[in-house]
């Protein structure tokens, strides 16, 4: 996930975007992708597939969901971990399929304890859709 986030940040920087967002989406099988957010041009952007497992719920629960994070905040969160495995704790998505509540990053599936490291508030942008 870290390399995909770095690539997304570099691509938005190279395009001199006013905003530098990373878009995380889940497809019908629960596969997670991370891509730079290009607003109106997003349909042409193919995200990098990120290794992920759903620990609470199923792929059907994630289908059509999206999370938009400020790229710098995502990189800061991921850099806070020494391990290659990070757990994202997401609350229920809005009716639109977008996650708008803060995302908790931990080293384990547990929400409490020493694994807590980072909390990131999702970004909001005009025109973002989960699918």
C-alpha positions, 0 to 999 in steps of 0.5 A: 500500500505504501508504494501505491500511495507514494506513486499516487502522490507523485503523479498528482504532484507531477500534474501540479494538482491543487489537491493531492488525494488518493482514492481507495476503492473496492470492486465486486470481489472485495479487491482494493485499489489505490489511485491518484484522484484526478476529479473529472478525469478519474474514469481514465485512471487505473488504480494499483491493486493493493493486497488486502483482506477483509477481517470483519464482514465480506467482499459484498460489504465492500463492493462499490465503496470508496475512501478519499484521503489526502495523499500526504496524510495517508503517507504519514499514517503508513510511515508510522508503522514498521510492519508491512501489515496495516489494518484500516478500521472503517465505520459504515459508509454513507448512503452514497458509498463514501466513507466520511468518518475518520479511519483508524490505522492499527498494526493488528485487527484490535482497535484498542491497545498498543497497535493504535497509531494513526487516525485520518479524516477522509477528504471530500471532493466534488464529483467523487463517486464510489463506483 
